[in-house]
């Protein structure tokens, strides 16, 4: 059996692309493999803790045991269950940071970008690009036959109730954290893990994208799986070509806001969170969103001079001691 061998980092650490950043820390072919298993374990533990905390909160608020359990089963989706899902994935962020430091001795910022942090100006630009891409997607979707997969909604506005208000607060405040958590896990740690394990960059994009789509359920319809897989491919490609998670997070947040917003206004949250009945008419819609976002983001990144590799200034700050 051939054991994967990691290449040593450049002498100065400069010029590393995002998927190679694990070379800045402790190297060893076994570390990425152990790290993936440890990350899965930590996320499951933290999600279990979140479930217990939210359940106790409901009980303290006077909700009965049976009702509290019903609210957290997800059938139907309730504000409590949606909050649990969002918080559970948001906790993937500190889990990624912990695994990165404990196993690779890397500062948390190296998961965000090659600049050792989230680049907020670039993130804002990505958010604008994501809005344009989603607008084009809605136009194409409106011109095609029904795509199924939870996209069919009523033409009548839903009543605004207390439940609607609670859903809206969860979506507005917690959904961005859920989207960021998924990006830190799949486009963050997994991209760097596979990028440090094998020399082929496409593996660092394709494998996390496949696992991302698979994580949404093994029983999902093939068109829905393809839609999520395509998003993962685009987000993973942009991570490498722009040097950070900003683009993927921006698109993920806006996409989820739109989906949940439409469900609150005209549809049903249970169908939005667990789409089914997808058709291949969704393929043109998926390709429109993916290709438009990919192309526009790369154009804006070039115009803004977004850095895709590490530089000496960042590495020098990393090694500075007070």
N, C-alpha and C positions, 0 to 999 in steps of 0.2 A: 504494500500500500504506500502510495506517495503522500508524504506529509506536506501540506501547504507551507510555503516559506514566505514570510513577509520581507519585503525589501526595506533596507534601512532608510531612514529619512535623510533629506539633504543635510549637509553639514550645518547650515544656518537655519534650517526649518522653513526657509522661504520657498514660495512657489508650489505649495501643496494645495491641491483642489479639495473640495469639501469631503468627498468620500474617502480621502486618504488621511484625514486629520487624526485618526487613532495613532498614526506614526509619531505624533508629537509626545505621546505618553509611553507607558510601558508596552512593549510589543511581545508577541508570542502568538503562534497560530491558534492556540487553545482559548485565548482570552475572548475573542468575538463569540465563539460558540457557547462558552460558559455565560457570557454576558447576555446573550439572547434568552437563554433559559432562566437566568436570574431576573431579567426584566419581566418576563411573563409571570414568574412567581410573585414578584413584588406587586405588579399591577393587580393580580388576582387577590392578593392579601389586602391591598389598599381598597379595592372595590368592595370586598367583604366588610371591611371596617366602615366604609361609607354607608353600606346597607344597614348595618347595626345602628350607626349614629342617627340616620334619618328615621329608622323605625322607632328608636327611643324618643326622638323629637315628636313624632306623631303621637306616641303614647302619652307623653307629657302634656301635649296639647288637648288631651281628652279623647282622642280617637281610640275606639275599641281595638282589641288585638286582631280580630277577624277582618275588620275594615282596614286596618293598617296593612295587613298582609295583602289584601285585595288591591290596595293602592300601589303596592310595590311589585306586583306580578307582571304588569305591562299589558294586561288583557282585561279591559281596554287600557290604553295609555292614559295616565293621569299626570298632573303637574308634579306630583311627588316622584313618580317613576321617571319622568323626563329629567328631573333634577338629579336623580340618582345616576342615570346614564351619563349626564354631563359631568357631574362631579367625579364619577368613577374614571372617566377618560382624562379629565383634567389632572388627576393624581398621577397620570403617566409621566407628567413633566418632572416632578421631583424624583420619580423612580428612575427616569433616564439620567438625571443629574447624579443621583447616588451611584448608579452602576458605572457611569463614566468616571467618577472620581475614585471609587473604591477599587475598581478592577483595572482601569487604565491610567489613573492619576491625572485626569484631565479636568480642567476647570469647566464649570457648567456652560460658560459662554461659547465654547467650541462646538456645542451642539447647535447653537443658534445660527452661526455663520463663521466664515473665515475671518471676520473682523472681531471675533470674540464677544459678540453681542447681537441683539436684533437691531438692524439698521432701520430706524423708524421712518426716516424720509423715504427710503426705498420701499418700505412696507406701505406707506401711504400711496405711493405711485402704483404699486401692485394692486391695491384696493380699487383704484380708479380703473385700471386695465381690466380687472375682474368684472367690474360693473358693465363695461362695454361688451365684454365677451358674453355675459349673461343676457344682456339686452339682445344681442344677435341670436342667441340661443332661443329666446322667447319668440322672436320673429319667425325663425325657421319652424319652431314647434307649432305655431299657430297656422302655418301654411300646410302642415302635413296631417294625415289621418291620426286618430287617437293613438297615443303611444302606450296607453295602459300604465302599469307600474306606479299607480297612485297619483298619476297626473290629472285624471279626470275629476273635475270639481263642479260644484253647482254654480249656476249663474246668479243665485241669490245670496246676499250677504248674510253670514251667520249672525245670530243674536250675540250681543256683547254681554257675557255673564261674569260672575265671580271666577268661574273656572277659566274663562277666556283671559281674564286679567292675570290670573296666576300663571297660565301658560305663557303669556306675553312677557312677564317678568323673567321667567326661567329662560326663555329663548333669548331675550335681550342681554341678560347678565351672565348666563352660564354657558350658552351655546358657543360663544367665541373661545372659552376655555376648553370645551370639549374638542372643538376643531383643532385648536393648537396642540392639545394633548395627543391626538392621533397623529398629527404631523411630527411632533417630537419623537414619537415612538417609531413610526413606520418610515418617514422620510428623514428622520434624524438618526437615532441610534442604529436602526437596521441598515440604513444606507452606509453609514460609516463602518459597521461591523462587516458587511459583505465586501465593501470597498477595501477594507484592510486585509481581508482574508484571501481574496483572489485578485489577479491582475486585470481581469476583464471588467471594464466599467459598466457594461450593459447588465451584468449580474447584479450590481448595486442598485440598479433601477428596476429591473424586471421582477426579481424575487420579492422585494418589499411591496411592490405593486400587487403582485399575486396574493401575498399574505394579507394585505390590506383589504382586498376584495373578498377573500375567503373569510376574514374576521367578521364580516357582516352577515354571515349565516351560510351554512353548507346547502340549505334547501332553497336558496334564491333562484329565480328564473335566470336563464342564461343571458338574455339581453340586459337585465339589471346587473348581473355579475360583470358583464363586459363594460357597462357604463362606469362602474367603480374601478375596474381594472384600468380602463383608459385614463381616468382621473389620476390614478396612482402613477401611471407611466409619465404623464405630462408633469405632475408635481415633482416626481423623482428626477426627471430630466432637467427641470428648471433649478432644482437644488444644486446640481452639479454645474450647470452652465451659468448660474448667477451667484454661487458660493454661499447660499443660505436658505433658510426655511421660509423667508418672508412671502414669496410668491404663493407657495402652497397654502400657507395659513390664510392669506388674504382671500384666495379663491374658495377655500373650504368654508370659511366663516360666512362669506356672502352667499354661497350656494345654500348653506343650511338655513340662513336667515330667510332667504327667498322661499325655500321649500316649506319651512314651518310657518312663515307668514301667510302664504297662500292657503295652507291647511287651516290655519286659524280663521281666516276671513271667509273662505268658501268651501272648505273641505272637512277633513277629519284627521286628527293627530295620529290615531292608531294606524291608519292607512299610510300616512306620510312617513312614519317611523319604520313601518314594516311593509314596504311596497311589494305588490305581487301582480301577476298578470301582465308582465312586460311583453312588448312585441318588438320585432326588428325594425319597426318604423322609428324607434328611438335611436337607431344607429346614426342617421344624418344629424339628429340633434346633438348626440354625444360628440360626433366628429366636429361639428360646428363649434361647440364650446371648447373642446380640447385644442383644436388647431388654432382657433382665433386667440385663445389665451396664450398659447405657446408662442405664436408668432409676434403678437403685440408686446408681450412681456420682454422678449429678446430684443425687439426694436427699442423699447424704452430703456432697457438696461444698457444697451450700447450708447444711446444718447446721453444717459446720465453717467456713463463711465463706471458702472458698478463693478467692483473688484470681485473676481472669482477665485483668487488664490490668496494664500497668506502672504504677508509682507513683513519686512524686518521691524517696522515700527511696532506692530502689534506684538510680535514675539519679544521685543525688548521690554515692552510694558509688562508682559506676562512674567518675565524673569526678574523684574525690579523688586527689591526688598526694601521695606521701610524699617 
